[in-house]
Amino acid sequence: MSYGHDDILDRLNASYKYRADERRRREREAWRTSDGHSWYALRVEPQKEFTLGGRHDAEGEWHPGVLERKGYSRVYVPTETKFRKTLRKGRRVSIPVIYPLFTSYIFVGGAFSWQHLLAENHIQGVVGFPDETGERRPAPISESEMAKLREMSGGLIPHRRSVNPHRALRVGELAEISVGPFAGQIVEIKGIQGRKAKIFVSLFGHATLTEIPVGDLEAA
């Protein structure tokens, strides 16, 4: 059987449409369930990072979070340790306190249902990117990228003032992060509430909104 020019074009177009439809079907399936291998960054309510992801106490004992207790086996909250001044027996002393490295973010890996995970209390969404249709898809994080994240975790930040005494920073200005894993990055201040500043940092190739102490910023 021979095909004319128009027949060949029709067959090619049909084949292309099938591949495009199949790709979209696989993407929709990927949105319903994780791939079982990658990690993903979740946005959570402020001060709920350890509630969901678990934490170690001062003695090193592990306290599982809500997600681990519900069967999510791969949950990770990167941390940093800061010193906080307090009174003990009438004397001011510095004690180490563990904080989430990224305010309002935790990381989840393994196989799970996005519908069930995103329905959990205190979870606000997943870090993702828009596809060609404009629909937002979860952005997978590889094991090598997670290894870099683990290297950043657990750092010790010396006690310092929470507010820069030299100059008040303002929304819309550029500032340099002076301490922590993002030290040296120049960022734009998106908001200031009390002693916290909202900024975008570059995380795994994506701009991620987070909060850091105003005292960790210096005017650029």
C-alpha positions in Angstrom: 0.0 0.0 0.0 1.3 3.4 -0.9 0.6 6.7 0.8 0.2 10.1 -0.7 1.8 13.2 0.7 -1.3 14.3 2.6 -1.7 10.8 4.1 1.8 10.8 5.4 1.3 14.2 7.0 -1.9 13.0 8.6 -0.2 9.9 10.0 2.7 12.0 11.3 0.3 14.5 12.9 -1.7 11.7 14.5 1.5 10.2 15.8 2.6 13.5 17.3 -0.8 14.1 18.9 -0.7 10.6 20.4 2.8 11.3 21.9 1.7 14.7 23.2 -1.4 13.2 24.7 0.6 10.4 26.3 3.1 12.8 27.7 0.3 14.9 29.3 -1.3 11.7 30.7 2.1 10.7 32.3 2.4 14.2 33.7 -1.1 14.1 35.2 -0.2 10.7 36.7 3.1 12.2 38.1 1.0 14.9 39.8 -1.2 12.3 41.4 1.7 10.2 42.8 5.3 10.8 43.4 7.9 8.9 41.4 9.1 7.0 44.5 12.7 8.1 44.1 12.9 11.9 44.2 12.5 14.3 47.0 10.2 17.4 47.0 10.1 20.6 49.0 6.8 21.4 50.7 5.6 24.8 51.9 4.2 24.5 55.5 2.8 26.9 58.0 5.4 28.9 60.0 6.6 27.1 63.1 5.1 23.8 62.0 8.3 22.4 60.4 9.2 20.2 63.4 5.5 19.4 64.1 5.3 17.8 60.6 8.8 16.6 60.1 10.1 15.7 63.6 13.1 16.8 65.5 15.9 15.8 67.9 15.8 17.2 71.4 18.7 18.6 73.4 19.7 15.0 74.4 19.7 13.8 70.8 16.5 11.7 71.2 14.4 11.6 68.1 10.8 12.8 68.2 8.9 11.8 65.0 6.6 14.3 63.4 3.0 13.9 62.2 4.0 12.7 58.7 6.3 9.9 60.0 3.7 8.7 62.4 1.3 8.5 59.5 3.6 6.3 57.4 5.7 8.8 55.4 9.1 7.2 55.7 11.3 9.9 54.2 10.8 13.2 55.8 13.6 15.7 56.4 13.9 19.1 58.1 17.3 20.7 57.7 18.4 22.6 60.8 20.8 25.1 62.2 21.8 25.8 65.7 21.8 29.3 67.2 22.7 30.6 70.6 20.0 32.3 72.6 20.5 34.4 75.7 18.5 33.3 78.8 18.5 33.6 82.6 19.6 30.6 84.7 19.9 31.0 88.5 20.1 34.7 88.1 22.9 34.6 85.5 22.7 35.3 81.7 23.9 32.4 79.7 23.9 31.4 76.1 22.1 28.1 75.2 22.1 26.4 71.9 18.7 26.2 70.2 17.8 24.2 67.1 15.9 26.0 64.3 14.7 25.0 60.9 17.3 26.0 58.3 14.5 27.1 55.9 11.5 28.7 57.5 8.2 27.2 56.3 9.8 24.4 54.3 10.3 20.6 54.8 11.4 17.8 52.4 9.5 14.6 51.6 10.6 11.6 49.5 9.5 8.2 48.6 6.2 6.9 47.1 3.0 8.7 48.2 -0.2 10.2 47.0 0.0 14.0 46.4 -3.8 14.2 47.1 -3.4 12.7 50.5 -0.2 14.5 51.4 -1.4 18.0 50.5 -4.6 17.3 52.5 -2.6 17.1 55.7 -3.0 20.0 58.2 -0.4 22.8 58.1 0.8 21.9 54.5 0.3 24.8 52.2 1.7 23.5 48.9 4.6 22.0 47.0 7.5 23.8 45.3 7.0 23.4 41.6 7.2 25.0 38.2 4.6 25.6 35.4 4.6 23.2 32.5 3.7 24.2 28.9 0.0 24.2 29.8 0.5 26.6 32.7 -0.3 23.9 35.3 2.1 23.8 38.2 4.0 20.6 38.7 6.1 19.4 41.6 9.8 20.0 41.1 11.8 16.9 42.0 15.0 17.1 43.9 17.7 14.5 43.3 19.6 12.5 45.9 22.8 14.4 45.0 21.1 17.7 45.7 19.7 16.4 49.0 23.3 15.4 49.9 24.3 19.0 49.4 21.4 20.1 51.6 22.5 17.7 54.4 26.0 19.2 54.3 24.4 22.6 54.9 22.3 21.3 57.8 23.3 21.3 61.4 25.5 24.4 61.2 26.3 26.5 64.3 25.5 30.2 64.1 27.2 32.3 66.8 25.0 34.4 69.0 24.5 37.9 67.6 22.0 40.7 67.7 18.7 40.0 66.0 18.5 43.5 64.5 21.2 45.4 62.6 22.0 48.4 64.7 23.7 50.4 61.9 21.0 50.9 59.4 17.3 50.1 59.1 16.5 47.9 56.1 13.5 48.6 53.9 11.2 46.6 51.7 12.4 46.7 48.1 16.0 47.2 48.9 18.9 44.9 48.2 20.7 43.2 51.0 23.5 40.7 51.5 23.0 37.6 53.6 25.8 37.7 56.2 25.6 34.3 57.9 24.2 30.8 57.3 24.1 28.6 54.3 23.2 31.5 51.9 25.9 33.8 53.2 27.1 36.1 50.4 23.8 36.0 48.3 22.4 39.4 47.3 18.6 39.4 47.7 15.7 41.8 47.5 13.7 42.3 50.7 10.1 41.4 49.9 8.7 42.1 53.3 9.6 42.8 57.0 7.5 41.7 59.9 9.0 42.3 63.4 12.5 40.9 63.3 11.9 38.6 60.3 12.6 39.5 56.6 11.0 37.8 53.7 13.4 37.1 50.8 13.8 34.9 47.8 16.8 32.5 47.8 18.0 30.3 45.0 17.3 26.7 46.1 17.9 23.8 43.6 17.5 26.2 40.6 14.3 27.7 41.8 13.6 31.0 43.6 12.1 30.0 47.0 10.5 32.5 49.4 11.7 32.1 52.9 12.2 34.2 56.1 15.4 35.0 57.9 16.2 37.3 60.9 16.7 40.9 59.9 20.0 40.8 61.7 21.3 38.2 59.2 21.1 40.9 56.5 23.4 43.8 55.7 22.7 46.6 53.2 24.2 45.8 49.8 
